[in-house]
Amino acid sequence: MDLIRILLSILLPPLGVFLQVGIGLHFWLNVILTLCGYVPGIIHAVYIILKR
């Protein structure tokens, strides 16, 4: 299941975070990071998925 979340995080980082933790602090932080730059959003999303 983590592999699917990681692949979704590469395509759309907030979606991967949403599937892992739902709508909360990490989701909104990831949305902001993705809007600032696509790569920081991916890094944050993969970190959140691998951390849990």
N, C-alpha and C positions, 0 to 999 in steps of 0.2 A: 504494500500500500504506500510506503514511503517513496518508492520509485515513481509511482504515478504522481504524487504530490510534487516531487522534485521536477519532473518533466513539465507539469503545469506551471510551476514557479518560474521556469525558464521562459515559457511562452507568455504568461501573465502573472507576475509576481504576487499581486494582492490576492489572487484566487488561491494560490497555494497556501498562503498564510491564513486565509479565511477557512479553508478546509482543515487546517491544523488547529487553530485556536478560536475561530469564530470572530465576531465583530468585537473588537476591544482595542486596547492600546497598541498592540503589535500590528494589528491590521491597519489602523490609521497611520501609524508611523511608516509602514511599508508603502501605503498610498502616497504619502509625502515624498518618500525617498524615490519612488518610481517616477513621480512627476518631475523631481529635480534631475534625475538621471536614471536611465533604464538599468544600468549595471549595479548601482548601489541597491536598487530594489531587489534585484536577483540575489545579490550577496546576502542581504538581510533575510529574504525568504528562505533560502537554503539553510542559513544558520538557524532560523527558528525551527525548521522541519527536522534538522539533524540533532538539535539540542534536546528535543522532547522524545 
